[in-house]
């Protein structure tokens, strides 16, 4: 099988730049308008992208006074998008900290049936304090506990997804036998965090299992990805960071008898596109101009590093003292780590960092050719399998990408001209996993 | 406002009769096929019915060897249906025992936004032992505990739905102010079961709040309905039972300063329709013939009463000893109660009971005229506000109802010719509730 370039698009409401909502002519409620999201999903499908992706934080997070945040529950919104599209994959973020495995396993598998095999689940060990307080936790669980819970959760979900053997549904009208209970398996799981009998009441997925995605960049996040992930979404701000991340992921995968080649590495990328370099820079400036300075890139980057923007010289190279943490407690440590790394490596100032990242992810400002060069450069070097796009503003940021960047990628022979399969696994080039109940299958959760 | 007849349709997979899956020409996987459900929803919309309804049990419940059970997660399936319909309401069942209030509040409100104000939530205090074992509970919580939890849960959900005042979203691009945090309220809830800070990250519903439905018939279920429900779905097997239930509901509503006229009473009804009485009886016989005798009505009714079908004379009037319980532990007590009541009142045998109910709900076997007479009779007598239809087999059972019964109801002037509004509240004739943060509003959960 030839190696392929994969592209997801993370639909970040009004767009990934915090100023997107304030661009002229935007509907302020776009971020809670399902049809705004649908328009984006249909554009992505027109471009034959692999899938749409929805991040999530189950809380009113960030400064709602300055711009929109997470709102519509992503599994519902994704189902809405799946119902009105035909081929594109749909991946939603579901927390292993704030869900019950039985409910979550069932929701993902239900989307998979509803979408005829196009669903993926991005498993995250959410830690935001604001979220914890919505779930009876006065404080955030420590990382070890959250990741032990995530590990048990994902393994159990995989096992629940496998509850029904293929062919368990007999529908023998002569013998009045509907299903063969002997081929529907209880999980009988008893672990540190969960006691779940099962079986799941939903037959196995049209694509074997929904695709498992992982998004944590901290060491336990990478370990989790090495064990379970089939695709990874993470901020990687330069090639050195990508090389390093891929090596860490490969090491963790080997611990579980897996190959990193079976995991699609799809870091975030925010293209800011103009038909000339000057136009692209003007678009970036317009995005920055529309928001309060608290929401501008300089302030955001300072906060990511745990620095006070008011007292940090934006033009001076950041010092080791400034880059040594501790990480702020309201952002994933992966964001802190990646920003500090490239600032250190390249001797960047706050302003230098701000020009290189939007919303915590790598940004490229330029013409369609420049964006295409960047994508093909990283991909050809074997650093990544593709990208999770976070367009600067929506829907136009993705329109431009699909109309002007995708054709260049196709001309260069690195991206498909249309879908060749029907499932998200087909798009990503991932195999159908054997069931836990076949000898070759991953056992998922520990059986009692 | 004139009184109106309301009709929901509970989409019970292949149909409410356990033999529906085995009728000739059926796809056995219809119960997990979203497009089967969509076909039913579109038929209901063609008939201008108020809404589709999905029940739920989060477990592989019942005898899967004999027929299909609950499968696709109802909030996902409902979203799928909402995306592909325009006007019909969508109501799903969500357990207050096996969910987190923040997640559930957000899911329902997200469907409400996605459907532009057509969502309702059927709050149930699920107790099935099989479900409890999927959520870390070795045994079922006692009814008091489950209903105290349900009461706290629903009040808290209402308060979370009200987090955003109307107009909190400012979108002032000049001042770079997106929303007014002072008009977005934390729930700050601390109760016996839940500690939830809030606010919800989803703005208020297009219909004020999603419609709250309640389905329990036990005394604490009726109390819960009296306090919170705007519509009630329950088995009522004869007029006497309906009169009694309505009186109990009115009494409970008054305890909370509410009027029963503000609650739509919509008991279950399974029509088995033929163009002649003989044809209708033949359809019923075909349904019974297709299933193993364990799944036939006689066995089901016996189980509902906690009796052994093998040792109970099907033709002998049931005795007080047989009707005195205890209720079997795998069915809601409301089902036991309603069956025992009419058997006692009418001196019915098992066979007599079996002919009167399907799947625990009242059944009428006959011509479209007879079905229409039954519906208008109950409605005109003021016993009920309408019905939750559970067609015997799908999709044809609803096709026949919409094509042949609805026109009669329209001729008689008791049912609408088309939708007159856009939201589920419009269809049901329910007012938009004031927010908890307005002086007249229900306070929902107790503030700290």
Interface residues (C-beta under 8 A of the other chain):
Chain A: X21 X22 X24 X28 X29 X32 X33 X34 X57 X58 X59 X60 X61 X64 X65 X66 X67 X68 X69 X70 X71 X72 X73 X75 X76 X77 X79 X80 X82 X83 X84 X98 X99 X100 X102 X103 X106 X107 X110 X111 X113 X114 X130 X133 X134 X135 X136 X138 X163 X169 X170 X171 X173 X176 X177 X178 X179 X180 X181 X184 X194 X195 X196 X197 X198 X199 X200 X201 X202 X203 X290 X291 X292 X295
Chain B: X21 X22 X24 X28 X29 X32 X33 X34 X57 X58 X59 X60 X61 X64 X65 X66 X67 X68 X69 X70 X71 X72 X73 X75 X76 X77 X79 X80 X82 X83 X84 X98 X99 X100 X102 X103 X106 X107 X110 X111 X113 X114 X130 X133 X134 X135 X136 X138 X163 X169 X170 X171 X173 X176 X177 X178 X179 X180 X181 X184 X194 X195 X196 X197 X198 X199 X200 X201 X202 X203 X290 X291 X292 X295
